[in-house]
Amino acid sequence: MTRSLATAFALVFVVLPATALAKPRVAVTPLDNDPGGDVQDAVTDALDNGDLAIVGPKQVSRTVDKLGLDSGELSDKDLKKLANELDADAVVAGTLSSKGGNKVLHFKLVVHGKKQKGFKIEFGSAKSSKFKHALHDKMMEKLGDLGSGDVADKPDKRKKKTVASADDDSDSKPARKKKKHDKASDDAGSGDDDADAKPARKKKKDKVAADADDKSDSDDKPATKAGDDDSAGGDSDDKPAKKGGDDDSAAGGDGDDAPHKAKPERTAHAGDDDASAEVHAGVAVDAGSARAANHAAVRVDLGPSVTARSLRFNSRDFAEAPKNYTNKIVPGGRVEGEVYPLAIGNPYGLASGIGVGGYYDRTLSLNVTNSEQTNTKFPVTEQHWQAGLRYRLVFGRSDTAISATLGFDYGHQTFKINRAGLMPGLVIDIPDVDYAGYIPQLVFRIPLARSIAVVVGGGTTLVTKAGEIQQNSSYGQAKVTTGQGVVGLDIVFLKRFAVQLQGDLEQVGLAFKYTGEESIDRDGNPATKDVGGATDRYYGGALLFSVMY
């Protein structure tokens, strides 16, 4: 007997508390179309009420990558795999979309390995406390009895079987239909037997909230019209629920066994942060929702730019040596763009990184002069364009994931002087250039926060021609090497828009092969080597306004 009592006490004081402390694990996947992460935080906060152990989106994302799943299209089978891998009792997945001026969250759930019916919640602000309350209540209802607290309000569908003696109050006995011989027995029984409860004859019409597909579990329980009073001394808890009455017994009983009315679904009204939240059943997807900048399918950048140029020659010191050329910063305009067609449907697949892109930059007003024709300005066409293929690889699925974009373009860098107004016999001793070739490049976007990222990259031009400067009448053939770099700050706002401050540098090195007149005959003696090379440098920047999809 002593050993049995000890075992019982061990169960009560050791096993049961340990079981109580083991909180159910709920895994929350990253929300689709939530680039700022504010709604994701609100969902996590709503569930993190102390009754559940929350497995956050970051850990879930790592597990999704580990299992080789596509987080943009997680199927019910995928959610079950996640639950097994994370040892989670439930997995919650969601998609954010827009509806008028509000947003809509569409949820699907797997609880204990079984798919649950999805639901949606409409709201105006993720910071609204009423939105969080409505989300919490609905989510806890869907999760069933995983946690405690609000779930206790849910009616218990399990049938109770109770055997009552003549002295038993039969508090937990549910209302049931009586057969004819039961009624006869009741009439012959003693006054202390509380068996006079009338059978259920008419069901209440359950009230439902916004959507008929999402009914409360209380539909199963019968209710009756108000019947005869019990005999004197009887317990009023045995009465069936009165039509139109409250959930608890009107006679002072605890009403635990009385059928509950279906509660209307909770709605947050415009009074808290001007937000409204409404719960519905069903799942829908809005393909037009904004996505993070690192997963954008289309991006167009437009804005003012500035450019300066420096051309310096490597020559021996003699009277006819070419003079270096420098122009100060001059204004211009720039437009850039990238398109990733396969990212429109699914921004997370490997194929979604295939795209095209390019940019065009041109100075708006640049002129040069001749010292012997001072009253004339000779306009200069200075422009740079390139376009080609892109492949973007994002190292993760969140809006703070680093991305690397590999490009292979074809382009031109042009500096050409209009000499039409130059008087006969005069020259402008600045050679025209038109560097053309193929441009491999690599650009990284490194987020510092959800809305701020550093952009840094570089490339080179595999020059196929350099323009007039390579002609024999100028400096002749040359070995051309190039390098270019870019650094910028990308600031995203309102999810679809951004401002990018960009700085860039390009340098072209020319090593002449002494085949042109200007490199060997500037001093009038073809036997000497006059100019061995040149360094052509361009630097500037742009302030770009961006639109993304």
N, C-alpha and C positions, 0 to 999 in steps of 0.2 A: 504493500500500500504506500509506504514511504517513497519507494522508487517511482511509482506511478505519479504521485503528487509532484515530485521533483521534475519529472519529465513534463508534466502539464505546465508548471511554473516556467520552465525553460522555453516552452512554446510561446507562452504569453509575453514574457519579458525579453526574449532574445529574438526569436524567429519573427514574431509579428511586427515589432518595431522595425526590424531590418527590412521587412517587406514593404512597410509603409514608407521608408526612406527612399526606396528605389522608385524614383519618379519615372513615369512613362516618357520615352524619348520621341520627340517629334522633329523631323527634319524638314527644313524650309528651303526649297530650291530658289535660285535667283529668279526674280520676276522678269518676264520678257517685256521689252519696251519700257523699261524704267531706268533710263540712262543716269539720272541724278541719284538714284538709290533712296530717295526720301520715302517713297511708298513702301519699299522693301523694309526700311527701318520701322515704319509704322506697323506693318504686319508682325514683325518680330516682337516689337514692344507689346502689342495686343495679346500675343500668345504667352509671353514671358511673365506669367502672373504668379509664379512660385509653385504651381501645381504640376508643371511640365518641365522636362529637361530639353531645352531647345538646341538642336544642331544647326548652327548658323549657315548662311548661304556660301561663305567662303570655303568651309569644310566640305559642303555638298558639292561645290564646283570642282574641288580637287578630286573628289570621288567620281564625279561624272567624267572627268578627263581620264582618270585611272581606268574606268570601265569602258572607255571608248564610246560613250554615248553622245548624242547630239542634244545639248541642253535647249536648243531652240525648238525641238520637236520631241519632247519626252513622252513616250507612250505609256499606257498603264503597265505594260510589261517592264518598261524601263524603271518606272517608279517602284515596282516590286523588287527589282534588282538592287536599287538604291537602298530600300528598306533593309534588305538582307545584308548588304555590305556594311551599312552604318549601324546595324543592330537597332533599328528604329521601329517603334510601334506604329508610327504613322509618317507619311510623307505628304507634304502640301506643295502643290505647284500652281503658279498663277501667271496670268497674262494681263497687261494693262492696255486699255484702249480708251478712245475718246467718244463722248456722246454729247453733242452740243457744247455747252460751256463746262460740262462736268467730265469726270473720268469714271471709267468702269473697270473693276477688277473681276476677272473670271477665274474661278478656282476649280481645281480637280484634286481629289484626295484618294489615298490608299490607306486604309486602316486595318491593321492586323492582316496584311496581305490581300485584302479584298477592296475592290473599287467601290467608292461611295459616290452618291449622286452629287454632281457639282452644283455650284451656286455662284451668283455674282452680286457685287455690292457697288452701288453708284454713290459718288461723293464729289464734293467740290474742293476740299482741302485735306491733305493727308495729316495735317497738324490738328485737325478738329478732334476734340475729345469725344464728341458724339459719334463720329466716324469710327474711332477706335473701339468705343463701347459696342456699337452695332456689329463691328467685325468680330470682336471678342465673343459676344454672345452667340453669333451664328456659327463661328468656327468651333466653339466648345460644344455646341449642340451637335455639329456634324462629327466631331471626334468621339462622341458618345461618352462612355464612362472611363476614358483614359485618365482624365484628371478629376479633381474635386471642385468644390466651389459652385460656380454657376451651373455645372452639369447636374447638380442635385435637384434643380428645378424641373428636370425632365421626368415625366411620369414613367414609372416602372412597368414594363410590359409583361414581366414574368408572372405567371399564374400562381396564386398562393393556395395551398391546400391545408386546411385547418380542421381538426376534429374537435368539436366542442362538446363538453358534458353539460348536464343540466345546470350546473353552477357556473359555467363558463360564460363570460360576457360576449365571447365570439367577436371581439373587436376587429379581427383581421379577416372575417368571413366575407367574401365578395358577394355582391348581389347575383342571384341566379334564378332561373325559372323553376317553379315548384310544380311537381306532378300532383295529380288529384289526390293520391293517397297521402302525400306529404301534408296537404292542407287538412285532411281529416285528422291526421295525427296531431297537428298543431292545435286544432280546436279542442282536442281531448287532453292536451298537456296542461301542466301547472302554470300558474301565473308568473312564476319566476323564469320560465323559459323564454328567452328573447328570440323566438323563431317567427314572430309576426311580421317580419319585414316583407313587404310586397314584392313580387317578382318584377323584374324590369319589363316594361311593356312598350316603351316608346323611346327611341334613340334621340338624343339631342342632335341638332344640326351643328356640326363643328364649324367654328369660324376660322377662316384662313386669311392670311395676310395678303401680300401683293400677288402671289403666284400660286395657282392651284396645284402645281407639280411639287410644291415643297410643303407638305402637310405635317402637322405635329403628330407624334406617335399616339396621342391620346384618343385618336379616332376609334380605337378598338374597344373602348370601355363603354358599357351601357349606362344609361341614366333613366330615372323614372320620374313620373309626375309625383307631386306631393301625395303621400298616402296617409293611411290612418296612423294615429299616434300609437306608440308601443304601450304595453300595459304598465301600470304603475310600478315604479322601481326599476324598469328596464333601462338599459344603456342606450342613449340616443345615437351613439356611434354606429349602431347597427342599421340606421335608416339609410336607404339609398339616397343618392344626391337628388335634391329637389330640382325641378325644372326651372332653369333660369337662376338658380342659386349660386353661391360661391363654391369654391373647391372644397373648403372645409365644412364640416357638419355645422348646421345652424344651432344645434343644441349644446354646443360647447365641446364636442369631441374633437380629437386631433385631425380627423378627416383624412388620415393617411391612405385609407383604402378607397376613398371616394374618387370617382373618375374626374380627371382634370379637363377643363376646357382647353382647346387649342389656343395657345397664346398668339396674338397677332405679332408679326415680325417687327422687329425694332427699326424705327426710322429716325434718323437724325435730321432735324429741321434747320432751316436757315436762321440761326440765332447764335450759333457757335462758329465763329470765324466765317460766317456767311457760307457754311458748308452744308450740304445735304447728303445723307447716305440712305440708300434704300436697298434691301436685300431681295434678290430674285433667284429663281432656279434657272439652270441652264448655263451653257458655256458658249461664248462667241469670241471671234478674233477680229481685231481691227488692224488690217495690214498697213494703214496709213499712220500709225503712231510713230512718234519720234524715237530715234535710236541714238546710242552713244556715238560721239564723234569718231571714235576709232573703228566703229563698225558701219559708218555711213555708206550708203550705196551710191549717193550722188553728192558732190560738193562743188560749189562754184565760188571763187574768190575774186573780188574786184576792188580796185582802189588806186590811190596815187602812189607814185614811185619816184625815186631820185637815183641819178647815176653820175658817176665821175669817171674820167679816163686819164691814164698816164702811159705814154709811149716813150720809152728810153732806149737809146741806141748804144751798142757796144762797139766803139770805133777807136782808131788811133787818133792822136791829137794833131789835127792839121786844120788849115784855114777853112777848107770847104766841108768840114765834118757836119753831119746832119744835126740839127737842133732838136732837143727833146720837146715833146708836146704834152701839155697838161691842160685839161679843162676842169673847172670847178664843178661842184654839184649842180646839176640842172634837173628841173622837174620833168616828170613823165607820167605814164599810166600803165597799169598792169592788170591782166586778167588771167586767172588760172582755173583749172577744172580737172576733176577726176570722176569717172563713172565705173561702177562695178555692177554690171547688170544682174549677175546671179545672186548678189547680196540683197536684192530687193525682196525676194521671197524668203531666203534664209541667210542671215548675215553671219552665221557661225560655221558654216561648212568650209572645207578646204577650197572648193571651187569658187566660193564667194569672193576670194581674193583676186580673181582674174579680172583685169579691167584695162582701161585706157586713160590717158591723161596728157596734159601739156600746159604751156603758158606762152603768153605774148607780152613783151614789154617794149615800149618806145618812148624816147624823149620827145617832149612837146615843142621845145624851142632851143635849138643849138646852132650857133653860127661861128665861122672863123673869118679872119681878115688877112689881107696882104699889106705889109708895111708900106708898099709903094702905091697901093690903091685903097687908101684909108677910108674913103666914103662909101665903100661897098662891103656888104656883109654877104658871105657865101653860106647858104643854109646847109646843114649836115643832116643826113638821114642816119640815125643811130637806133638800132633795134635788135632785139634778140627774141627768137622764137624756137620752140622745140615741142615735139609731140611723139607719142609712142605707146608702148605696152607697159602695163603695171602688174605687179603681183604683190599683194599686201598680206602679210602674215601677222595676226594678232595673237600675242602670247597670253591667252586667257579670254574669258567671256564677259568680264566686268568692264565698266566704263573707265576704270583706272588701269587697265591692262596696257602694256607697252606694245606698240606695233612697229613693224619694219616693212618698208615699201621698196621693192626692187623695181627699177625702171630701165627701159632700153629705148631711147628716143633717137630721132633724127632731127637736126636743127641747124640754124644759121645765127651767127653773130656778125652784124654788119656795121661798118662806119664808112660812109661814103659822102664826099664833098661835092656839091653841085658847083662846078667851075664854069658854068655857061656865061656868067658875066665877067669873067677874068679878061683883062686887056691882053692883046698879043705881046709875046715876049716875057710876060710875067708868069711866075709859078707859085703854087702853094706847096711848100716842101713837106707835105704830110701825106704819106701813102694811104690809099684806100685799102680796106680789108673786108673780106667776107669769108669768115671761117665757117666751114660746113663740115659735117661729119656725124658719126654715130656716138651717142652719149649714154654709156652705162652709169647708173647712179644708185645710191642707197640712202634712204632717208628714214630716220627713227622719230617716232612721236612718243615722248616720255611724260605721262601725266604726273603732275605734282599733287594734284587733287582732282576731284570729280570734274571741275570746270576749268582747270588750268593745266596746260601741258607745254613742255619744251619740245621744239622741233629742231633737229640737227641732222645734217647729212652732207654728202659730197659726191663728186663724180669726176669724170674726165671726158674730153672730146677726142675721139679717134678721127683726127682731121683728114679729110679727103682733098680739100683745097683751101687756099687762104685768100684768094682774090687777087687784086692788082699787085699787091706787094710781092708776089712770087713771079711776076712776069719778068722777062729778061730786060725789058726797058726800065724796070724798077730794081729791086734788090735780088731778084732771081730765086731759084729754088732754095728751099730751106727744110731742115728737120724741125717739125713743129710738135711741141709737147704742151699739154694743157692741164689745168686743175681748177676745180670750182667747189665752193662750199657755201652752205646756208645755215643760219641759226635763227630761231624765232621763238616767239611766245604766243601760244594759241589760247585765247580766252573764250569759253563757250557760255552763252546766256540764252535763256528761253528755249533751251534744248535743240532748236533748229538753227540757231544763229551763232556766229562767232566773230571775233576781231583778232586778226593776226598781225603782229608786229614782226617784220622780217628784215634781216640783214644778209647780204650776199657778197661774195668776192669771186672773181674769175681772173686767172692769169694765164697768158699765152707766151710761151718761150719760143723764139725763132733762132735757129743756128743756120746762117746763110752758107751756101756752098760755093759762093763766089762765081756765080754764073750770070749775075745781073750787072748792068752798067753802074747802078748806084752803089754796089758793094765793091767794085774794083776800079772804077774810072771816074770817081768824083773829083779826084785831083788832076785829071787829065792824063794820068799815067796808068795804062792797063796792066802794067807789070806789078803794081803794088796791090795789097789787100787793104782796102780802106775801112769797110764796115763788116764786122764779123757776126753780128746778131742784134736782136732787139728783145725787149720785155714789154709786152702789151698787157696792161692791168686795168680791170674794170671793178669798181666797188660802188655799193649803194644799198638801197633797201626799199621797203614798201610797207604801207599801212593798208591792210586788206580787210574788207567786210565780206563775211562768208554766209552762205545759205546752204543748209545740209538737209538731206532726206535719208 
